[in-house]
Amino acid sequence: MKYLEDRLARTRRSALKGELAREMLRRFGTLRLQVTGHSMLPSVWPGDVLLIQGCQLGEVSPGDIVLFSRHGRLFAHRVVGRKAELENPRLVTQGDAMSTADPPIASEEFLGKVSQILYAGKLVAPAATLDWKNKLVASVARYSTLAARFLVFLHVSRANYRKPEVLCSN
């Protein structure tokens, strides 16, 4: 019973996050969101902060990384194609480290486009394609969760992550 209650609470929190993200983009046009998953390795790493720009579905091109909400969860994946339906245009996305594409995204699920990635204190523009080295890393992460976790560990240990400085102390 406790398991079901915990799962329901997580689902509600996720749904609220999606609604909050949609509202922030609608009101202010931008959103910052910290990444927790590894489906976009090596383009986006856990701990990176995505800067998302609100835009229309038609303003997105293949290669762009987009944010969408599905089943109460937020996803940031790369656009790999379009479903050209006049009445109901859709985007086809896929995480760089995922083996299959996501079901097409409807305009109601679409939230915005990633304009920049904040990594280790530096802002970088997301690359539209992966070079051969990053394709290799994505392939390794795609076929082994253990390897993906090890890659994240190596990435974090190689990066110069510092604890936040104390700006004011009592």
ZABA-946574 format. One record per atom (N, C-alpha, C, O): residue in one letter; chain; atom name; x negated, y negated, z negated. Coordinates in steps of 0.05 Angstrom, whole numbers. Layout:
BEGIN
a;A;CA;X;Y;Z
...
//
This chain:
BEGIN
m;A;N;-16;24;0
m;A;CA;0;0;0
m;A;C;-17;-25;0
m;A;O;-12;-44;14
k;A;N;-39;-25;-16
k;A;CA;-57;-48;-18
k;A;C;-69;-53;9
k;A;O;-73;-76;17
y;A;N;-77;-32;24
y;A;CA;-89;-34;50
y;A;C;-70;-49;69
y;A;O;-78;-67;83
l;A;N;-45;-41;69
l;A;CA;-25;-54;87
l;A;C;-21;-84;80
l;A;O;-18;-101;97
e;A;N;-20;-89;54
e;A;CA;-17;-117;45
e;A;C;-41;-134;54
e;A;O;-38;-157;63
d;A;N;-66;-123;51
d;A;CA;-90;-137;59
d;A;C;-90;-142;90
d;A;O;-97;-163;99
r;A;N;-82;-121;104
r;A;CA;-81;-124;134
r;A;C;-61;-145;142
r;A;O;-66;-160;161
l;A;N;-38;-145;130
l;A;CA;-17;-165;136
l;A;C;-27;-193;130
l;A;O;-22;-212;145
a;A;N;-41;-196;107
a;A;CA;-52;-222;99
a;A;C;-73;-232;120
a;A;O;-73;-255;127
r;A;N;-90;-213;129
r;A;CA;-110;-220;149
r;A;C;-97;-229;175
r;A;O;-106;-248;188
t;A;N;-76;-214;183
t;A;CA;-61;-221;208
t;A;C;-49;-248;206
t;A;O;-50;-264;225
r;A;N;-37;-255;183
r;A;CA;-25;-281;179
r;A;C;-47;-303;180
r;A;O;-42;-324;192
r;A;N;-70;-299;167
r;A;CA;-91;-318;168
r;A;C;-101;-323;196
r;A;O;-106;-346;205
s;A;N;-104;-301;211
s;A;CA;-113;-304;239
s;A;C;-93;-319;256
s;A;O;-101;-336;272
a;A;N;-67;-314;252
a;A;CA;-47;-328;267
a;A;C;-47;-358;260
a;A;O;-44;-375;277
l;A;N;-52;-364;234
l;A;CA;-53;-393;226
l;A;C;-78;-406;239
l;A;O;-76;-430;246
k;A;N;-100;-392;240
k;A;CA;-124;-403;253
k;A;C;-118;-410;282
k;A;O;-126;-431;292
g;A;N;-105;-392;296
g;A;CA;-98;-397;324
g;A;C;-80;-421;327
g;A;O;-84;-437;345
e;A;N;-60;-423;310
e;A;CA;-42;-446;311
e;A;C;-57;-472;305
e;A;O;-52;-493;317
l;A;N;-74;-471;285
l;A;CA;-90;-495;278
l;A;C;-109;-503;301
l;A;O;-111;-527;307
a;A;N;-122;-484;313
a;A;CA;-139;-490;336
a;A;C;-123;-503;359
a;A;O;-132;-523;370
r;A;N;-100;-492;365
r;A;CA;-83;-504;386
r;A;C;-75;-532;379
r;A;O;-75;-550;396
e;A;N;-67;-537;354
e;A;CA;-59;-564;345
e;A;C;-82;-583;346
e;A;O;-78;-606;354
m;A;N;-106;-575;337
m;A;CA;-129;-593;338
m;A;C;-136;-601;366
m;A;O;-142;-624;372
l;A;N;-135;-582;385
l;A;CA;-141;-588;412
l;A;C;-120;-606;424
l;A;O;-126;-624;440
r;A;N;-95;-602;417
r;A;CA;-73;-618;427
r;A;C;-76;-647;417
r;A;O;-72;-666;433
r;A;N;-82;-650;392
r;A;CA;-83;-677;380
r;A;C;-109;-692;386
r;A;O;-108;-716;392
f;A;N;-131;-678;385
f;A;CA;-157;-692;386
f;A;C;-173;-685;412
f;A;O;-192;-700;418
g;A;N;-166;-665;426
g;A;CA;-179;-658;451
g;A;C;-204;-641;448
g;A;O;-215;-631;468
t;A;N;-214;-639;424
t;A;CA;-239;-622;419
t;A;C;-235;-606;394
t;A;O;-219;-612;376
l;A;N;-252;-586;392
l;A;CA;-252;-568;369
l;A;C;-279;-556;366
l;A;O;-292;-549;386
r;A;N;-288;-553;341
r;A;CA;-313;-538;335
r;A;C;-305;-512;321
r;A;O;-288;-512;303
l;A;N;-317;-490;330
l;A;CA;-309;-464;320
l;A;C;-334;-447;317
l;A;O;-349;-444;336
q;A;N;-338;-436;293
q;A;CA;-361;-418;289
q;A;C;-355;-390;297
q;A;O;-333;-379;291
v;A;N;-373;-378;312
v;A;CA;-370;-351;323
v;A;C;-376;-330;301
v;A;O;-395;-333;286
t;A;N;-360;-309;301
t;A;CA;-364;-287;282
t;A;C;-370;-261;296
t;A;O;-383;-243;284
g;A;N;-361;-257;320
g;A;CA;-364;-231;334
g;A;C;-389;-230;352
g;A;O;-403;-250;355
h;A;N;-393;-207;365
h;A;CA;-416;-204;382
h;A;C;-408;-196;411
h;A;O;-424;-184;425
s;A;N;-383;-201;419
s;A;CA;-374;-194;445
s;A;C;-386;-211;468
s;A;O;-385;-203;491
m;A;N;-398;-233;461
m;A;CA;-410;-251;481
m;A;C;-441;-251;480
m;A;O;-454;-269;492
l;A;N;-453;-231;467
l;A;CA;-482;-230;467
l;A;C;-492;-227;495
l;A;O;-480;-212;511
p;A;N;-514;-239;502
p;A;CA;-531;-257;488
p;A;C;-525;-287;492
p;A;O;-540;-304;483
s;A;N;-503;-293;506
s;A;CA;-496;-321;511
s;A;C;-488;-336;485
s;A;O;-495;-359;482
v;A;N;-473;-322;468
v;A;CA;-464;-333;443
v;A;C;-469;-313;421
v;A;O;-462;-290;424
w;A;N;-482;-323;399
w;A;CA;-489;-305;377
w;A;C;-472;-311;353
w;A;O;-463;-334;350
p;A;N;-468;-292;335
p;A;CA;-454;-298;310
p;A;C;-468;-320;295
p;A;O;-492;-320;293
g;A;N;-452;-339;286
g;A;CA;-463;-362;272
g;A;C;-465;-387;290
g;A;O;-466;-409;280
d;A;N;-466;-383;316
d;A;CA;-465;-406;334
d;A;C;-439;-421;331
d;A;O;-419;-409;324
v;A;N;-440;-447;337
v;A;CA;-415;-463;336
v;A;C;-409;-471;365
v;A;O;-425;-483;379
l;A;N;-384;-465;373
l;A;CA;-375;-472;400
l;A;C;-361;-499;398
l;A;O;-345;-504;380
l;A;N;-367;-516;417
l;A;CA;-352;-541;420
l;A;C;-333;-537;444
l;A;O;-341;-533;466
i;A;N;-307;-537;437
i;A;CA;-287;-531;457
i;A;C;-273;-557;465
i;A;O;-265;-573;448
q;A;N;-269;-560;491
q;A;CA;-255;-583;503
q;A;C;-228;-574;511
q;A;O;-225;-554;525
g;A;N;-207;-588;504
g;A;CA;-181;-582;514
g;A;C;-180;-589;543
g;A;O;-190;-609;552
c;A;N;-167;-571;559
c;A;CA;-164;-576;588
c;A;C;-141;-558;598
c;A;O;-130;-542;583
q;A;N;-135;-561;623
q;A;CA;-114;-545;636
q;A;C;-127;-520;648
q;A;O;-151;-519;654
l;A;N;-111;-500;651
l;A;CA;-120;-474;663
l;A;C;-132;-478;691
l;A;O;-152;-465;697
g;A;N;-122;-497;706
g;A;CA;-132;-502;733
g;A;C;-159;-515;734
g;A;O;-172;-516;755
e;A;N;-169;-526;711
e;A;CA;-195;-539;709
e;A;C;-218;-520;703
e;A;O;-240;-529;699
v;A;N;-211;-494;701
v;A;CA;-231;-474;694
v;A;C;-241;-459;718
v;A;O;-225;-452;736
s;A;N;-267;-453;719
s;A;CA;-279;-439;741
s;A;C;-291;-413;731
s;A;O;-297;-410;708
p;A;N;-293;-393;749
p;A;CA;-308;-369;742
p;A;C;-336;-376;732
p;A;O;-349;-393;743
g;A;N;-344;-363;710
g;A;CA;-370;-369;697
g;A;C;-366;-386;672
g;A;O;-384;-385;654
d;A;N;-344;-401;670
d;A;CA;-339;-417;646
d;A;C;-332;-398;622
d;A;O;-321;-376;626
i;A;N;-339;-407;598
i;A;CA;-330;-392;574
i;A;C;-306;-407;564
i;A;O;-307;-431;560
v;A;N;-284;-392;558
v;A;CA;-259;-405;550
v;A;C;-251;-393;523
v;A;O;-259;-371;515
l;A;N;-234;-408;509
l;A;CA;-223;-400;484
l;A;C;-193;-394;489
l;A;O;-179;-410;501
f;A;N;-184;-371;479
f;A;CA;-156;-364;481
f;A;C;-147;-349;456
f;A;O;-163;-339;441
s;A;N;-121;-349;452
s;A;CA;-109;-337;428
s;A;C;-91;-314;438
s;A;O;-74;-318;456
r;A;N;-95;-291;426
r;A;CA;-79;-268;433
r;A;C;-74;-251;408
r;A;O;-93;-244;394
h;A;N;-49;-244;404
h;A;CA;-41;-227;381
h;A;C;-52;-239;355
h;A;O;-60;-224;337
g;A;N;-51;-265;353
g;A;CA;-59;-278;328
g;A;C;-89;-280;324
g;A;O;-98;-288;302
r;A;N;-105;-274;344
r;A;CA;-134;-275;342
r;A;C;-145;-294;363
r;A;O;-133;-298;384
l;A;N;-168;-306;357
l;A;CA;-182;-324;376
l;A;C;-204;-309;390
l;A;O;-218;-293;377
f;A;N;-207;-313;416
f;A;CA;-228;-301;432
f;A;C;-241;-322;449
f;A;O;-228;-340;460
a;A;N;-268;-320;451
a;A;CA;-283;-337;470
a;A;C;-297;-318;489
a;A;O;-316;-305;481
h;A;N;-287;-317;514
h;A;CA;-299;-299;534
h;A;C;-303;-314;560
h;A;O;-292;-335;564
r;A;N;-319;-302;577
r;A;CA;-326;-314;603
r;A;C;-304;-308;624
r;A;O;-294;-286;625
v;A;N;-298;-328;640
v;A;CA;-279;-324;662
v;A;C;-293;-309;684
v;A;O;-314;-318;694
v;A;N;-282;-287;693
v;A;CA;-293;-271;714
v;A;C;-276;-271;739
v;A;O;-284;-260;760
g;A;N;-252;-283;737
g;A;CA;-235;-284;760
g;A;C;-208;-297;754
g;A;O;-203;-306;732
r;A;N;-191;-298;774
r;A;CA;-164;-310;772
r;A;C;-144;-291;784
r;A;O;-150;-276;803
k;A;N;-120;-292;773
k;A;CA;-97;-279;785
k;A;C;-81;-301;799
k;A;O;-69;-318;785
a;A;N;-81;-301;825
a;A;CA;-70;-323;840
a;A;C;-39;-319;844
a;A;O;-30;-310;865
e;A;N;-25;-325;823
e;A;CA;4;-325;824
e;A;C;14;-354;823
e;A;O;6;-368;805
l;A;N;30;-362;842
l;A;CA;39;-389;843
l;A;C;55;-398;818
l;A;O;50;-419;807
e;A;N;73;-381;810
e;A;CA;90;-388;787
e;A;C;76;-385;760
e;A;O;81;-400;741
n;A;N;58;-366;759
n;A;CA;46;-359;733
n;A;C;16;-353;737
n;A;O;7;-330;736
p;A;N;-1;-375;741
p;A;CA;-30;-370;745
p;A;C;-42;-358;719
p;A;O;-34;-366;697
r;A;N;-61;-341;722
r;A;CA;-75;-328;700
r;A;C;-105;-327;704
r;A;O;-114;-327;727
l;A;N;-120;-326;682
l;A;CA;-149;-322;683
l;A;C;-155;-294;675
l;A;O;-143;-283;657
v;A;N;-176;-283;687
v;A;CA;-186;-257;679
v;A;C;-213;-263;665
v;A;O;-230;-276;676
t;A;N;-216;-253;640
t;A;CA;-239;-258;624
t;A;C;-252;-232;616
t;A;O;-240;-210;617
q;A;N;-277;-234;607
q;A;CA;-291;-211;596
q;A;C;-314;-221;579
q;A;O;-329;-239;587
g;A;N;-318;-208;556
g;A;CA;-341;-214;540
g;A;C;-366;-204;553
g;A;O;-365;-183;566
d;A;N;-388;-219;552
d;A;CA;-413;-210;565
d;A;C;-422;-183;556
d;A;O;-434;-168;571
a;A;N;-416;-176;531
a;A;CA;-425;-150;520
a;A;C;-402;-130;519
a;A;O;-403;-111;504
m;A;N;-381;-135;534
m;A;CA;-358;-117;535
m;A;C;-358;-102;561
m;A;O;-367;-112;582
s;A;N;-349;-77;561
s;A;CA;-351;-60;585
s;A;C;-327;-64;604
s;A;O;-330;-57;627
t;A;N;-305;-75;595
t;A;CA;-282;-79;612
t;A;C;-272;-108;609
t;A;O;-277;-121;589
a;A;N;-257;-116;629
a;A;CA;-245;-143;628
a;A;C;-220;-142;610
a;A;O;-208;-121;605
d;A;N;-213;-166;599
d;A;CA;-190;-169;583
d;A;C;-165;-169;601
d;A;O;-167;-175;625
p;A;N;-141;-163;590
p;A;CA;-117;-168;606
p;A;C;-116;-198;613
p;A;O;-125;-215;597
p;A;N;-105;-205;636
p;A;CA;-104;-233;645
p;A;C;-92;-251;624
p;A;O;-73;-244;610
i;A;N;-103;-276;622
i;A;CA;-94;-296;603
i;A;C;-73;-313;615
i;A;O;-76;-324;637
a;A;N;-50;-315;602
a;A;CA;-29;-333;610
a;A;C;-34;-361;600
a;A;O;-50;-365;581
s;A;N;-22;-381;612
s;A;CA;-26;-409;604
s;A;C;-19;-413;575
s;A;O;-30;-431;562
e;A;N;0;-398;564
e;A;CA;8;-402;536
e;A;C;-14;-393;517
e;A;O;-16;-402;494
e;A;N;-31;-374;526
e;A;CA;-53;-364;509
e;A;C;-78;-381;511
e;A;O;-94;-381;493
f;A;N;-81;-395;533
f;A;CA;-105;-411;539
f;A;C;-107;-435;520
f;A;O;-87;-449;517
l;A;N;-130;-440;508
l;A;CA;-134;-462;490
l;A;C;-153;-483;501
l;A;O;-148;-507;499
g;A;N;-175;-475;513
g;A;CA;-194;-495;523
g;A;C;-219;-482;533
g;A;O;-222;-457;534
k;A;N;-238;-499;541
k;A;CA;-263;-490;553
k;A;C;-287;-497;535
k;A;O;-287;-519;524
v;A;N;-306;-479;532
v;A;CA;-330;-485;517
v;A;C;-348;-504;532
v;A;O;-357;-498;554
s;A;N;-352;-528;521
s;A;CA;-369;-548;534
s;A;C;-398;-547;525
s;A;O;-416;-553;541
q;A;N;-402;-539;500
q;A;CA;-430;-537;489
q;A;C;-430;-516;467
q;A;O;-410;-510;455
i;A;N;-454;-507;462
i;A;CA;-459;-487;440
i;A;C;-480;-499;422
i;A;O;-501;-507;431
l;A;N;-474;-500;396
l;A;CA;-493;-510;376
l;A;C;-507;-485;364
l;A;O;-494;-469;351
y;A;N;-532;-483;370
y;A;CA;-548;-460;361
y;A;C;-573;-471;348
y;A;O;-589;-486;360
a;A;N;-577;-463;323
a;A;CA;-601;-471;307
a;A;C;-607;-501;309
a;A;O;-630;-509;312
g;A;N;-585;-517;307
g;A;CA;-588;-546;307
g;A;C;-591;-559;334
g;A;O;-594;-583;336
k;A;N;-590;-543;356
k;A;CA;-592;-554;383
k;A;C;-566;-550;398
k;A;O;-554;-529;396
l;A;N;-558;-570;413
l;A;CA;-535;-568;431
l;A;C;-545;-558;458
l;A;O;-563;-570;470
v;A;N;-532;-537;468
v;A;CA;-539;-527;495
v;A;C;-514;-523;511
v;A;O;-493;-516;500
a;A;N;-516;-528;537
a;A;CA;-493;-523;554
a;A;C;-491;-493;560
a;A;O;-512;-480;564
p;A;N;-467;-482;560
p;A;CA;-465;-453;565
p;A;C;-473;-447;594
p;A;O;-464;-461;613
a;A;N;-489;-427;598
a;A;CA;-497;-419;625
a;A;C;-474;-405;639
a;A;O;-458;-390;627
a;A;N;-470;-411;665
a;A;CA;-448;-399;680
a;A;C;-454;-370;688
a;A;O;-436;-355;694
t;A;N;-480;-363;689
t;A;CA;-488;-335;696
t;A;C;-510;-326;677
t;A;O;-523;-342;664
l;A;N;-515;-300;677
l;A;CA;-536;-289;661
l;A;C;-560;-282;678
l;A;O;-556;-271;700
d;A;N;-584;-288;669
d;A;CA;-608;-280;684
d;A;C;-612;-250;678
d;A;O;-597;-238;662
w;A;N;-632;-238;691
w;A;CA;-636;-209;688
w;A;C;-642;-201;660
w;A;O;-633;-179;651
k;A;N;-657;-217;644
k;A;CA;-664;-210;617
k;A;C;-638;-210;599
k;A;O;-634;-192;583
n;A;N;-621;-230;603
n;A;CA;-597;-231;587
n;A;C;-577;-210;596
n;A;O;-562;-200;579
k;A;N;-577;-202;621
k;A;CA;-560;-180;630
k;A;C;-569;-154;617
k;A;O;-552;-138;609
l;A;N;-595;-151;613
l;A;CA;-605;-127;600
l;A;C;-596;-127;571
l;A;O;-587;-106;561
v;A;N;-599;-149;557
v;A;CA;-590;-151;529
v;A;C;-560;-146;527
v;A;O;-551;-131;509
a;A;N;-544;-157;545
a;A;CA;-515;-153;545
a;A;C;-509;-123;549
a;A;O;-491;-112;536
s;A;N;-523;-110;567
s;A;CA;-519;-81;572
s;A;C;-525;-64;547
s;A;O;-510;-46;540
v;A;N;-546;-71;533
v;A;CA;-553;-56;509
v;A;C;-531;-60;488
v;A;O;-522;-41;475
a;A;N;-523;-85;484
a;A;CA;-502;-91;464
a;A;C;-475;-78;472
a;A;O;-459;-70;455
r;A;N;-470;-76;498
r;A;CA;-445;-65;508
r;A;C;-441;-36;501
r;A;O;-419;-27;495
y;A;N;-463;-21;502
y;A;CA;-461;8;499
y;A;C;-467;19;471
y;A;O;-466;43;467
s;A;N;-475;1;453
s;A;CA;-481;10;426
s;A;C;-476;-12;405
s;A;O;-490;-33;406
t;A;N;-457;-7;388
t;A;CA;-452;-26;367
t;A;C;-476;-28;348
t;A;O;-483;-50;339
l;A;N;-489;-6;343
l;A;CA;-513;-6;326
l;A;C;-535;-24;339
l;A;O;-548;-39;325
a;A;N;-539;-21;365
a;A;CA;-558;-37;379
a;A;C;-551;-66;378
a;A;O;-568;-84;374
a;A;N;-525;-72;381
a;A;CA;-516;-100;379
a;A;C;-522;-112;352
a;A;O;-531;-135;350
r;A;N;-517;-97;331
r;A;CA;-523;-107;304
r;A;C;-552;-111;300
r;A;O;-561;-130;287
f;A;N;-569;-93;311
f;A;CA;-598;-96;309
f;A;C;-607;-121;325
f;A;O;-624;-135;315
l;A;N;-595;-125;348
l;A;CA;-602;-149;364
l;A;C;-595;-175;348
l;A;O;-611;-194;348
v;A;N;-572;-175;335
v;A;CA;-564;-198;319
v;A;C;-584;-202;296
v;A;O;-593;-224;290
f;A;N;-592;-180;283
f;A;CA;-612;-181;261
f;A;C;-638;-193;272
f;A;O;-649;-211;259
l;A;N;-648;-184;294
l;A;CA;-672;-194;306
l;A;C;-670;-224;313
l;A;O;-688;-240;308
h;A;N;-647;-231;325
h;A;CA;-642;-258;333
h;A;C;-643;-277;308
h;A;O;-655;-298;309
v;A;N;-629;-269;287
v;A;CA;-628;-286;263
v;A;C;-655;-288;250
v;A;O;-663;-309;241
s;A;N;-670;-266;250
s;A;CA;-696;-266;237
s;A;C;-717;-282;253
s;A;O;-735;-294;242
r;A;N;-714;-282;280
r;A;CA;-732;-298;297
r;A;C;-726;-328;297
r;A;O;-744;-344;299
a;A;N;-700;-334;295
a;A;CA;-692;-362;295
a;A;C;-701;-374;269
a;A;O;-704;-361;249
n;A;N;-704;-400;269
n;A;CA;-713;-414;245
n;A;C;-689;-423;229
n;A;O;-685;-447;225
y;A;N;-673;-404;220
y;A;CA;-649;-411;204
y;A;C;-659;-420;177
y;A;O;-674;-407;163
r;A;N;-650;-444;169
r;A;CA;-656;-455;142
r;A;C;-631;-457;127
r;A;O;-609;-460;138
k;A;N;-633;-455;101
k;A;CA;-610;-461;84
k;A;C;-605;-491;86
k;A;O;-624;-507;88
p;A;N;-580;-499;85
p;A;CA;-574;-528;87
p;A;C;-588;-543;65
p;A;O;-590;-534;42
e;A;N;-598;-567;72
e;A;CA;-611;-583;53
e;A;C;-591;-596;34
e;A;O;-569;-602;42
v;A;N;-599;-599;9
v;A;CA;-582;-612;-10
v;A;C;-584;-642;-6
v;A;O;-606;-653;-10
l;A;N;-562;-655;1
l;A;CA;-563;-683;5
l;A;C;-560;-699;-20
l;A;O;-570;-722;-22
c;A;N;-547;-688;-40
c;A;CA;-543;-702;-65
c;A;C;-543;-681;-87
c;A;O;-529;-661;-85
s;A;N;-558;-686;-108
s;A;CA;-557;-667;-130
s;A;C;-551;-683;-156
s;A;O;-558;-707;-158
n;A;N;-539;-670;-174
n;A;CA;-532;-683;-200
n;A;C;-555;-682;-219
n;A;O;-552;-692;-242
//
